[in-house]
Amino acid sequence: MVDLTNGVELFKSALLGEAKAAYFYQLASELTDNDEARMLFLSMVDTEEDHTRQILEKISQTSFSAVFDAANWVREEASKVTVTLAADEEAKIRTGTLRDMLQMAINMENQAKEGYLSLHNMLVDEGLKAYCRDLARQEELHQQALTRLLDSLSMDPEDRPGL
């Protein structure tokens, strides 16, 4: 196993993943014609930005903060983030149902979870491994919440849990 240099690469990867997800959800909120999907995507932007704040807080509590200006790095890197959508993805976002959008968000959360688990497997430091497991668990909880919303679509709109 290869340990990432002082964990900084772990934090960069986590922060970049959150920035990309936030960018995607913001773009999707602007593209969709579905108001419920727009609300979903905007709430996911907030979720991803909250993840970024949590990771920045974690970094500030470690010795990595002495060698890694995470907040500045995020500002610089987030401004460079782009997401390229395939034509069919863009069409689905523009005209898809809320069910389609929830499934898309569930898939994004699953990818994030798998990314954190992959980082976990590359690390030697037990503290960093535990942090990756925690991040993966957070993504799994979001995935479960989105799945509950997806399942609730069979309910009358006024009985659904709020986005």
N, C-alpha and C positions, 0 to 999 in steps of 0.2 A: 504494500500500500504506500502511496505517496502522500505525505502531509503537505498541504498548501502553505506557502510561506507565511508563517506567523498568523495564519487565519485571515489575513487581509484579502486574499483572493476569494475566500469564502464570502466575506462580507460584500466585496465588489459584485460577485455573482448574484448574491441575494438581492442587493439593491438594484442591480441592472434588471433582474427579472421582474421586480416589482414595478420599476419604471416602464418597462415594456408592456406589462399587463395594464397599467393605468393608461398608457397611451392608446392601447388597443380599445379599451372600454370607452375612452373619451371619443375616439374616432367613430366607434360603433354608435354611440349616443347621437352623434351628429348625422350619421348616415341613415339610421332607421326611420321608417315611416310609422312605426308602431309606438304609440305613447307609453304603453306599459313597458315595452322593451327599453325605451329611452330611460325611463325611471330606473329600471333594473341596471342598465349600464352605468348610469350616473352613481347609483349606490355602490357599484363595484369599483368605480374610480375612487370613491371615498375609502373603501375597504383597502385597496392597494396602497393608497397614500398613507393610511393608518399603519399598514405593514411597514412601510418605509420609515415612518416615525419610530416605530417599535425597534426596528433594527438599528437606527441611529442612536436610540437611547441605550441599547445593549452595547454598542461600540463605545459609547461614552463611559461605560462602566468597566471597560477593560483596559489593559495596557496597550491595546492596539491604537487607542486614540492618540497616543504619543507619537506614533509613526504614520498615522493615516487620518487625514482631515476628511472624514466621511461626508460631512454636510456639504463641503465645497465640491467634493468629487461627484456627489449626486447632482448638484446644480449643473455642473459642467456636462456630465454624461447624459442626464435626462434631457438636456436641450438638443442632444444629438440623436435621440431615439426616434426611430421610424418603424412603421409596420407596413409591409406590403401585403395587400390582400389579393388573392386570386380572384378572377372575375366571378366565379361561382360563389365564393365567400362573400364578396361585396353584394352580390344580388340577394343572397340569403339574408344578409343584415338589413338591406334596404326594404325588403318585402316580406321577410319571414314572420312567422307567428311568434308569440311570446314563448311557446313551447320550444321552437327552434332556438330562440335566444338563450333560454335557460339551459338547454343542452350544450350550447356553445360555451356558456360560462362554466358549466360543470366540467367540460373538457379542459378549459383553461386552468381551472383550479387543480384538476388531476395532473396536468403537465407540471404545474408548479410544485405539487407534492412530490412527484417523481423526480424532479430536479433536485429538491432538497435531500431526498433519499439517496440519490446518486452522489451528491457531495458528501453525504454522511459516509458512504462506502469508501471514499477516497481519503478520508482523514484518519489520523492516528490519535490525535489529541482527544481525550474522552470528553472534555468540556465542550469542544466544538462539535463533536459527534452528537452530544446531548442537545445542543442548540439546534442542529439540523433536524433532529427528531422532533423537537418542539415546533419548529417552523413547518415541517411536514404535517404535523398534527393540526396546526392552525388551518392549513390549506384543506385538510380532510374535513374539518368542522365546517368550513365554508361550503365545501362540496356537498356535505350532508344537508346543510340549510337550503342550498339551491335545489337539491333533489326533493326536499319536502315541498318547496314552492312548486316545483314541476308536478309533483303528485297532487297538489291542491288545485291544479287547473280544472280538475273534474268537478270542483265545488262551484257554487254560485259565486260570482265575483265579490259580493259583499261579505261572504263567509271566509274568503281567503285570508291567510296571514299577510300582513303588510310587507311590501318590498322595502 
